[in-house]
Amino acid sequence: MAPDSDPAQRARSAAAVQSLMTWAAAYSHEALPGTVRARAALVLADDLGAMVAAAGEPPVARMRAVLARSSGRAEATVFAPGSPPLDRASAAAANGLAATWCELDEGYRGAPCHAGAYILPALLAEAEVEGASLARVLAALALAYEITVRCARAFPFATMTVHPHAAFATIGAAAGIGLLRGFSGKLLLDAVSAAASMTFAGPYGHAIEGALVRNAWTSAGAWIGLRAADGAEAGIAGLPETFHDVFVGGLGTACLPEALTDGLGTDWAIRGGYHKVFACCQYAHGAIEASLRLRAEAAGREDEIDEILVETHPRGLTLTTVEPATVLAAKFSMPHALAAAVVTGTGGQGAFDEATLHEPRIADLRRRVRLAPLPEIGPPPNDRPSRVTWRLHDGTVLSALCESARGGADQPFDTDTMLAKLAETSRAYPRMAAVLERIVRRAEDDERDLQRPWRDCVTEMTGGVER
């Protein structure tokens, strides 16, 4: 316990963590509401597509080769065409690196957290090796999502100091593995508390500055979470108080113990997630939407822009880099996102590839972007608004406001939009989109199809050889 810790608060958080783990471990996958199962299927499909989208990125490919050199028994798929199967921990690490590389994975709006990307790399490898059914995979995902998000809500950072991928990835991976293995409440607590003790203080600013290690935090989290579950089976555990000690005592967060248990079984966290069609930090999405609206309104006048003023929310104001050194830095740069949207007419992958870093028109326009606080910020979901104003050579002023970017629970993308995105992100595997579409469309009410082993779905998607 930290010297200045509040013992009563520490005890309350420990009791709440125990209740959360007991509830999750006892929850039957057959009881999962159909709407929750359908959301889990969409998260699985979207994040798997995000992994495949990164398969051709040179650092991702090089890391796969490094992992293959030391891999044990070939047993789990790495979602990159031509890559050999690796042992489950190595496959989880490889897919974890790819999961957030392109900034196309889903996330959660109520707290900084990308639970799907933390859970799925380890969960899918484990499920493939052990022959788990698709139903069990979706239930483990939904329940581990609940644990991960509730930890993020219960231990919030006052400012963006530690990146959520570093703070919560180990927790999500351990929760998913423990649930899939059918751990008791005590064993699940042992695994997840151990994983929480191995969380790490990855600086949020590394994303803005483009340090590619930021993309490795989900890779390391997948490996650590899987090994924490292994360790729990060997009697190596943390404590119920570990969460408080790590986050409050070590990382300086607040503590809201009630967030761990309020509304369990009714207020499903996975329903509060968001999906992306823009390949960058979600904090910039409202500004991109407003910019694309102005581009349509002022068609053909993009070269007349003297200044782009972006009035935005506090987290959007952190995205200040004008000369991004890497593609990751571009994805966390409001000046680049706005300039690239104006020049390319998109906020998708084409606005953030390597060529855009050096494109003269984009580079010039980045230097004309100015950030300022937006005075009026509403309650969620309108807590991430952006107003974009163009000032043209002739004095014309054009402005557009986006109060809440599309993709969240308040303005969700329809299934067809998400499946169209999946067809693009997963195109390296010609059959993947069709298989995942079937899963997404049937997840809510066709339980027979969900009894199929996940490994058979993987074989069909990737064209692999049946085991």
Secondary structure as UniProt FT lines:
FT   TURN            3..4
FT   HELIX           7..26
FT   HELIX           29..31
FT   HELIX           34..53
FT   TURN            54..56
FT   HELIX           58..70
FT   TURN            81..82
FT   HELIX           88..99
FT   TURN            100..102
FT   STRAND          107..108
FT   TURN            109..112
FT   HELIX           115..130
FT   HELIX           134..154
FT   HELIX           164..180
FT   TURN            181..182
FT   HELIX           185..197
FT   HELIX           205..209
FT   HELIX           212..216
FT   HELIX           217..233
FT   TURN            234..235
FT   TURN            240..241
FT   HELIX           242..244
FT   HELIX           245..250
FT   HELIX           257..260
FT   TURN            261..266
FT   HELIX           269..272
FT   STRAND          273..274
FT   HELIX           282..284
FT   HELIX           285..297
FT   TURN            298..300
FT   HELIX           302..304
FT   STRAND          305..312
FT   TURN            314..315
FT   HELIX           316..318
FT   HELIX           327..331
FT   HELIX           334..344
FT   HELIX           349..351
FT   HELIX           354..357
FT   HELIX           360..366
FT   TURN            367..368
FT   STRAND          369..373
FT   TURN            380..381
FT   STRAND          386..392
FT   TURN            393..394
FT   STRAND          397..402
FT   TURN            406..407
FT   HELIX           415..425
FT   TURN            426..428
FT   TURN            430..431
FT   HELIX           432..442
FT   TURN            443..445
FT   TURN            447..448
FT   HELIX           449..451
FT   HELIX           454..462
//
